[in-house]
Amino acid sequence: MTETMVDWRAEVRHLARQRDAVILAHNYQEPEIQDVADHVGDSLALSRIAATSDASTIVFAGVHFMAETAKILAPDKTVLIPDAAAGCSLADTINAEQLRAWKAEHPGAVVVAYVNTSAEVKAESDICCTSSNAVDVVESLPADREVLFLPDMFLGAHVRRVTGRENIHVWTGECHVHAGITPADLRERVAAEPEAEVMVHPECGCTTSALWLVANGDLPAERTHVLSTGGMLEQARRTTARKVLVATETGMLHQLRKANPRTEFEAVNSRAVCPYMKMITPEKLLRCLRDGVEEVTVDPEIAARARRAVERMVAIGSPSPVGE
């Protein structure tokens, strides 16, 4: 670590204490942002931390919908994001008006919204999910109820496949970065590294291809894992493989390598970089803490409706099933 970076890190930590701020960083952030944060994780883990933190200020190093979710769960706290323009191509694939029209076509259906959505879309939903608990959320719903799953079509297809439910309707949205990790990318890397373990995020365009390679015998089932980023981290700690091929945004590699320095982790597609996540820079994080910008607000009425859906997501795993 350079002297300049040491000084930057020290100032970030000093300003965070001064502002009574907790810094949350998503797994796709730049390594230096991850290393200075109080907590690093996936959307579900960070949502739970935001809901229970004692800090008066939450600084969210991630994209805008994540900071919105923190504000929804912690309405009395100040929520800051280093760059409010850090959006999400997946969240942009559906708005509240489109969801209302879709609901009208399927009266009585349960709306399951991936957390990668705007507050307005969450407010129109019954329950939210992340990639780590999407299957659990859908399995908590009555089997005879139709489900509208949005907005990621690859995650939706994965949930339909795992649950075996045929009454799931899936919105045709995608994350441009994950969709860009193609079946051809995966097949090429697997052919070049036939002994490697493979971890695939369910948002990826190559998820179905990974399962096809398993069914075809080109990939052993015990070395092929479809996992959320949190699940990838758990698997990284367990694996004894020499090399693991990782199909997700490349920022995840930093946490995997820290978790298991004995294993070599390589991206299936090294170009899978989210430009929105990378908008959060060290300079912007410092400015955020120093000047208290940029504050994230959510209309109280929308927040109240969205909170019900998000809290149901956070509570999944408790004894009371959702939707009964």
PyMOL commands that set and color helices and strands:
alter all, ss='L'
color gray80, all
select helices_A, chain A and resi 3-19+31-36+43-52+64-73+91-93+96-105+119-123+134-139+153-163+176-179+183-192+207-215+221-223+229-238+252-259+277-279+282-291+300-315
alter helices_A, ss='H'
color red, helices_A
select strands_A, chain A and resi 21-26+39-41+57-61+78-80+110-114+127-129+147-150+168-170+197-200+224-226+243-247+264-267
alter strands_A, ss='S'
color yellow, strands_A
deselect
rebuild
show_as cartoon
